[in-house]
Amino acid sequence: MSPVAQLKTLTPVQRNAFIASFLGWMLDAFDFFVLIFVISDIAKEFHVKNSDVSFAIMLTLAFRPLGALAFGWAADRYGRRTPLMINVICYSIISLLCGFAPTLTIFLCLRALFGIAMGGEWGLGASLAMESVPAETRGLLSGILQEGYVVGNLLAAVAYAVISPRFGWRAMFFVGALPALLSLFIRSRVQESPVWEQQRRARETKAASAETGGDMRKHAGLFLYLVALMTAFTFMSHGTQDIYPLFLKEQHKFSPHTVSFISIISNFGALTGGIFFGSLSQRIGRRKAIILAALLALPMIPLWAFSPTAALLAVGAFLMQFMVQGAWGVIPAHLSELAPNAMRGTFAGLAYQLGNLLSSVNGPLQTRLAERNENNYGGALAGVIVIALLCVAGVTAAGREARDVDFAE
């Protein structure tokens, strides 16, 4: 079926569950990406180096596994819906508090707490969405769901161009409190995951608890493999995104509007790439789609990192993110299909966020490499991403997939 035909097959219940998951991930990403646009502004106010502020990115990523574990456990025990509401409220409040931070130390502590909240959202949303929609639509909807992260980045870029020049960097975080309103939609319109409901009675018994622990031991090899896969993936994603606005401002001296424009163009590439490769994975398989996207990103590096003009950098950013986020568009379906039913919220989400923990050094690493080489951010970006793309292709090829597996079994 065509993408439009697939979307039309969704019932209102399935559609609302997917919309809530998409919006939760989108708004969570918005609150994360607000920071990458204002690193230099925060550094100037607190009289520190850009690399000191970029440590906040590392803290956010490093603390995400705690959120994945806590909210994933709650999702497997109490359902996806209520923990998702709590999660949205948590990251919204913390984002608001970041705007009031009087010192860099307090700001860094708040970003660590934000990491806990952000770490819980993906596992909750992906489980709710993939368990609620028909198997034949998972590829397409996986691509759309993951690109909520991209839309959040896009909204942060627009907010940076509109809000920051007039009201300063703190106002960017004040806007981050608005996602709390999403909890009202979840409360009134979203129903619990049907897969979780089917297994609810079994999970309430002691035998089910023992079985869950046995499942983790039984699938330990798969879990470690997924952690390795997500480490490569998060290095690829954060290696192309987190300091790219800083690269445009510091190395090319572009204005906020030009930085915002290039970021918006790159996010349109990411959005279309995620949907394209997510849909493609439904036909050629999850692994083949990921490997194809990762390898096609390699020729884009010179245009993306070393172009001399804003126009060429915009083209390079579009193509790079089309491939990078194209590979990511397969991940919600791929991880959800590989995870055991009884612990999907914990298994997939925790593997993802442990990957983030291991790749959390990316921001400070790239920033310091650039500062030590006369602010050559382009060289630092290119060096990291070549290794990350090859690792994504290699680790993906070494694994397996479970395309269209029946969650009810």
Steps between C-alpha positions, in 0.01 A plus 500: 500500500603861449593703810169686486307175474688359798418803711132468407490148642563631853203511736443811716642313802814402309535849355477670840759267652737572215440877513568509875824304454612722213424824683667378819823421316480819292459730801763310697743553212409869483602543863826316429594692185426840651836466674713439190391831347594708803829342617705807412240736655506310829881491494514878461259564788683267739848602369611148408612313188257343254641159592402562865138555401504210254560280806126546560433293187718224639315506834161483330605198296679331790197516731250377242547129589370572852179634351476209258533253787257674735230591249550175306440297815189708573377450141539122520332486841230768484447555128633749247242776537532629859883498509498688169287778652728526804806505276372788286422710808846429648707609202283808447549623858875437490532691173323796659738494798802502263395848392536625858844343568719765674832317451652250259520238774127514569430500127710183458316331788165583342612361163599176674148477646359579157700205368315267739163624375607495135638148535161364598298645214626303200439155647152599614399659172650237271339216697159666505511587130644176359274282717190697399535508119464213246819308417488591131517874584795480743766595246327819390386599848843420646649750258242763587527437875878530513485822301315659789855549622577687179186714518602594854838608363325695227278681750805582713668651193194716429476603866868594498451733205183658640545499879870511583595826322214686672467338841829317561594139559298461820173556317577196284475278808184673622328392178610146584239488777211496252520124426340434840167570328543177303421305816140622473468344153648172622266498797185562295563332163761222530425141596741248643711276276294194398807274524564613857132451589507142368790412727391699803361205695814294451727786603316540829601151614826404664565256218490786253763690700726200500442457127598862436829454681554180306430681176772755574753225568383304198535800271816648655696448179236678294483783754876556488489494122227767498705714738793479257270582209348800676845626604596514132164658412518769767858587406374539143202716595660722764820515300315671216264718703612611844776746413402571140337836588814585700710410194291737287531786751860462613677386184290674236380795712144467369218703655229331710260522205746323267571232762129452547440482123765230447367304797147517364616376158691212662193401701285485189758258364482297821120494496472374143788256546350340807166443333665375178732245660240399760259413219778337301581274795152351474592372152872418508546432871611703801872424479537560127328838527728608788821388328401670175431832674826490701719426200332765284580761769876456455525687164304791652769585759712743290196704396362496855818589692733684261283709266599869492155658462171490689314371193731201453501426873119499494502246215754287682304518825179397319663197337690396812191505720293327231732201537574518874142542610393266223688224682344616827152478349528121510596481870162521684365204302831310502557520877134445589486186284816355656400574862316236710132580558513489879773763522479700179481835679818427695693291246487729196508829688788401729711368210443828316594717797804294599619569147450868575702462819795347315485766229443790740863606464430608142413866572803583717721281278415682177506842666843450657643349181388812318633741765840329499518534121427873469120456508500255210154364577460357150798268545375384841153429361632306200747291698238371743224437249709286264568254781138512623349426158729202440417365847125534436526305175728234648310440825166491317631242255614279789152485657157365415147632464142394571302696242120480545524272806162448669512677836199302624695173492 
